[in-house]
Amino acid sequence: MYERIRKITGGILLVSLIMLAFYEPFQQYINIPSSITMFEGEEETISKSGTVSVSAASTNINTADVIESEQAMSIQGKNAGEDEVILELAGFPVKKVDVNVLKDFKVLPGGQSIGVKLNTLGVLVVGHHLVATANEKISPGEDANIKVGDIITMIDGKKIETMSDVAPFVDEAGKKGESLQFIIQRGKDKIETSIKPILDHKAKSYKLGLYIRDSAAGIGTMTFYEPNTKKYGALGHVISDMDTKKPIVVEDGQIVKSTVTAIEKGKNGVPGEKLARFSADREIIGNITINSPFGVFGKLNQSVKNGLFDKPMPIALSHQVKEGPAKILTVVDGNEVEEYDIEIMSTIPQKFPATKGMVVKVTDPALLKKTGGIVQGMSGSPIIQDGKVVGAVTHVFVNDPTSGYGVHIEWMLHEAGINIYEKEPQKAS
């Protein structure tokens, strides 16, 4: 008898749980976020139905206004700070929603074509070659276990910054028949090794058997400029060495204005490309201090404008970006920044910095005709949605040049060292 009652009770509970899962107010309760982050002046809406009602946790909310209607509750950011709202079901408190209102923040959107020059930390090893002696062909550098992608930072205790720093050491050690002491940066590790230069029988000069490089250059697109700090962000992805395919460790770098001279149209399997040249005067408009998965960052020494949106615009946090129409700003001819229609096909409301937060598709007939979609050099083109800067184009899909990835502006600002989450200082009582 007891076993039968237990089974019947269990069955009733199971059916009740299943019914509760399909109960619309319960479903909406599950979908209500436990926290909401917004900027001053913005509004977030929570839908409701049936017996769901909303009340404030206290009678004096300083950060937000709560406005109720029959179908929804709106939370309007009023002042920067933190607060909470309690949801009630049939008069009973069932869920707390933390409200975080951020200070109003705006940036100037980019879209300009820029030239980028990076100087590596030390000199980068990009390959090995054989040195022909009188009797054999060998590579002293490879024999010393120096690998492609290694960075030579010191020789015989002296700092190495450019390729021209290396030759005198090699020549002098070669003539003396001595070995050189190298300090190598390999990822996060520092490695010590020695190499004895040998005489190239044909060139009549001493060699290490290494191909090295101390800088890299290319073009990209400016994403944003923050006038108060003079900080900027561009490209939306890391710059890697063309030979090693590894991210370039930056000592310093510069950006200059560039002019788009032609477009190689993209097609399935073959990415297109912007062809551009640095400005004639090669005037440096800013420095580069960071080369990361989210782009290149530094400070500008002059303000930049794109001719379309020359007043600061608000930004969207990753969870505020939605699928649907948007625009990108970019240059496809000369120096003129133009806006083109795209569609945000998907977006991930990321809680932590991550790349590839969006998938975007070019829908603008004029851009498709000109470029075939997204091309190399377009990386960093800002994405605008509902009057806000939401991110930047980063990569093209090789097998579908009309589509590619985007990164959220929230993470580019974080990488630039701009703290949009900064709280108002507490006032003395």
N, C-alpha and C positions, 0 to 999 in steps of 0.2 A: 504493500500500500504506500509506504513512504517513498519507495523508488518510483512509483507511478506519479505521485504528486511532484517529485523532483523533476521528472521528465516533462510533465505538463507545464510546470513553472518555467523551466528552461526554454521550452518551445514558445511560451508567451513572451518571454524576454527577447528571444531571437527575432520574433515577428515584430515586436515593438521597436527594436533597434533598426530593422530593415525599413519599417514605416517612417521612423524618425529621419533616416538618411534621405528619404524622398520628400520630407516635410519642408516646404519652401522657406519659411523663416529660419529653420535650422541650417539649410543649405547656404542661405545668405550669411548667417552667423559665421559659418566655417570660412566663407570667402572674405570676410571682413579682415583687413590687415591688423596686426597687433601694434603697428607703429606707422605713422605718416610723417614724411619729411617734405617740407615745402619752403618756398621763399616768401618773404614779406609781400603782401598784396595778392598772393595766389590763392586758389580755392581748390579744395579736394571734395569730391562728392561720394557719399556712401549711400547706396540704394537700400530701401527697406520695404517691408510689407507686413500686413496682418497686425500682430500684437507687438511688433518690435518698435520700441521708442527710444529716444536718446535724451540723456540729461547730463549736464556738466558735473565734474567731480567736485567743484566748489562753486560758490556763487560769484567768484571774482576770477575770471580767466584773463590773464594779462597778455597772452601770446596769440590767442585766436578767438574768433567769434563763431558760435555754433548756431546755425539756422536750420530749423526743422520745417519740413512739409510732409504731406501725407505719403509721398513716394520716396523721399530721400532726405538725407541730412548733409548739409554743406558745412565744411570747416574752412573758414577764411583766415589766412595768416595775417596777423595784425602787427605784432612786435616780435623781434628776434628773441627766442628763448624756448623753454620746454614746458609742456603742460600735459594734461591727460583728460580724456573724456570717457565716461562710463556708459556702456550700452546696457539697456534693461530689456528683459523679456517678461511680459506680463507683470511688470512692476518689480521684478527681481534683478539685481545687477548680475550680468553674465559675462561681460568682457570689458577689459580696460584697453583703450587705444591711446598709446603715447603719441603726443603731437610735438614735433620739433620744427620750429619756424626759424629759418636761416635768414641772415641779413641779406637785403637786396644786393644782387651781384650782376654785373654786366660786362661784356667784352665787345671789342670791335671785331666783327667777322673778317676773315682774310679773303682768299681766292686769288691773290697775286702769284704770278710765277716767280720763283726765286732760284738763284744759283747757290749751291751748297759746297763748301770746301771744308774737309775735315783733316786735321793734323793728328796723326796717331801718337799714342803714348809710346815713345821710343820708335824703333823701326820694325815693321811687320815682315815676317818671313812668308813669302808667297810661293816659294818653290825651291827645288834643288837642281843643280846642274853639275855635270862632270867636268873636271879640270884635267886637261891633257898634259901629263908630265912626259918626260923623255921615255918612260917605260910603261906607263899605265894611265888609265882614266879613273879618277876617284873624286868623291865629293867629301871634303873634310867636314863640312857642316852636317851632312847626313850621317857620317860616321860618328859624329859627336852627339848623335841622337837629338839634334835640333829638328823640330817638326814644323810642317806648314801650319801657320796660324800662331806660332810662337812670336813673342814680342821681345826684341833685344833692347833692354833698358840701360845696361851698363857694360862697358868694356874696360878691363883693368882699373876698376874703381871710378871711372869717369862716366858721367851721364851722357847717354846717346839720345839725341832729339831728331836728327835728320840723317839722310843717307850720306851726306857729305862728311858727317862726323866719323863714319866708319872707315873710309879709305885710308887716312893717315895711319891709323892703328895697324891696319892690315899690311900696308907697305913697309912700315918700320919693323914690325915683328917678323915679316917675311925675310927681310934683308939680314936680320940678326939670327934667323933660324929659331925663333922662340915661339912659344904658344901664348895665346891671348885668353884671359879669364873673362868669361861671359856670365852675366846675370840675365836670365830669361824669365819673362812672365808668361805662364801657361795657365790660362783661366785664372783661378784664385791662387795658384801655386807659384812660388819663386824657385827657380832651378839654377844651380851653378854648374857650369861645364867649361871645358877648355878646347880651343881649336888652334891648330898650327897651320897658318896659311902656307900654301904651296905655289910654286912658280908654274904658271901656264906656259907650256913650251912654245906655243905659237904667239900668244899675245905678249909674252915677255913681261908679264906683271903677275903679282901675287893675288891669289883668289881664295875665297872661302867655300866656293861651291854652293852659294845661296843666292836666290833672287829675293830682293828686299824692296819695300816701298814705305814711304813716310807720309803719304797723304792720299786723299781720294776726293773726287769732285763729281757733282751731278746736279740735276734740277729736281724741283718739287714744287709744292704749293703751300703757301702760308695758310694756317688754319685760324688763328686768333691772335689778338694783341690786347693786353690789359694795360690801359694808359697809366694807372696809378703806380704800378710796380715796374712798368716798361717791359714786362716779361711777355714772351710769345711762345707759340707752339706751332710746329709744322710737320708735314709728311704723314704723321699718324702711325709710322712703323719704323723699325730700326734700320740703319744703313749698314749693310754688310759688305765686306770686301768681295770684289767680283771673282777673285781667284780662290780664296779660302772658303768663301761662303759663310764666314763667321762674322759676328758683329764687330765693328771697329771700336776699339777702346780709345776714347778721345782724350787727347791732351788739351786741345783747343780747336777752334774753327771759326769760320766766318760765313755770313750770308750776304749775298749781293742781289740786286735786281736782275732779272733776266727777261729776255724777249723770245716768245714762241715764234719760230720761223716756218715750221711745217708740221704736219701730222702724218705719221704712218698709221693708217687705219687698222684697227684690230679685226681679227676674224677667228673663227673657231680653231683652237689649237695654237694660234700665234698671237700673243698679246701685241697691241699697238703701242705707239710711243709718241710723246711730244718731242719734237726737235727744237732745241732752244740754244741761245747763246747768252753769255753773261753780258751785262750792260757794258757799253763801250768804255766808260770811265772806271768800271769795276769798283765803284764806290761801295765800301763796306757799310751796310746798314745795321748790322748786329753781329753778336758773337754766338758761338755754340759752346755750351758747357756740358750738355747731356745728350747722349745718343742711346735711346732706350727702345724697348718694344713698342712704346707709345709715340715715338717720333723723336725729333730733335728740338731742343729747348735752349733758351738763353735770354738775353736782353737786347732790345733794339736801341740804337742811338738816335733814332728819329721816329716820329709817328708815321704810320702808314694808313692810307685810305684806299678803298676799292672802287669808289665812285658810285656804288649802288646803295650800300648801307654804311654811311659815314658817321652814324651815331651809335654809341654802345647799345647792344642788344642783350636781353636776358638769356640765360641758358636753361636747359632742361636737364634734370637729373636722370639717371639711367632708367628709373622706374616710370618716369613721366613721358618717355618717348613711346609713341604708339605706331602700329602698322597703318600705312596709308600714304597719301601724297606728301611730298616734300620737295625741296629744291637744293641744288648744289651751286656753289659759286666757283668758277674756274676760268682760266684763260686758254683759248684754243687758237688765237691769232693775235700776234703783236703783244700789247700790254693790257688790252681791255678785258676787265673782269666782267663776265656775263653770268646770268642765272639760267639754269636749265631744270626741267621737271624730272623728278625721279619718283620711285615708289619704294617705301620702306616695307620690305616683304616680311621681315621678322625682326624682333628686337628682344633682347634678354635683359630683364631688370636685375642687373648684377649688383651684389652687395659688396663686392671687393673688386679692386682694379683687375681688369682682364681685357685682352684684345678681342677682336672679332665679336663685338656685341650686337652687331646688326648685319642683316643681309639687305642690300639695296639693288634696285634695278633701274637703269636709265630708260625713261619713257619718252623723252623729248625728241621729236622727229629731227629737229635741226642738229642736235648733238649726235644722234645716231648716224645721220648722213655724213657728218664731218669726221667723226672718230670711230664709229662702230660701237661706241659704248664707253667703257672705262679703259684708259690707256696709261702706260707708265709715264710718270711726270704729273699725273692728276692726283696722286696720293697727297692727302692733306686738304683737299678741297672741302671747305666747310659745308655741313648739311644743315639746312634751315627748315624748321617745321613750326607752323603756327606762330611765327614771329619770334622764335627762339633758336639759338645755336644749339644743336643737339649732338653733333659729332663731326666726324670727318671720314671721307672715303680713304681706304687703306690698300686694298688688294683687288685685283680683277680675277674672275674665274677664267682659267685658261680655255676651257671648253665652252664658255658662254661669255664673251666680252661685254655683253650688255649688263652683266651682273657682277657683284663683288661684295666684299666685306666693308664694314664701317666700324669705327671705334667711338665709344661715347665720349663727349666733351668732358664729362665729369672726371674721367681718368686722365685725360691729357692735362687738365688743370692741376690735378694732384701731382702728376709727374713734373710739372713746371715749378712746383713749390708754392702754388697758390692755394691757400687754405680757405675754401668756401664755407667750411663748417665752423669757422671761428665764432666763438660766443662773445656777446657783449660783456665788457668788464663789469664786475659787480661794483655798485656804488656804495660808498660808506654810509652806514645808517646814522 
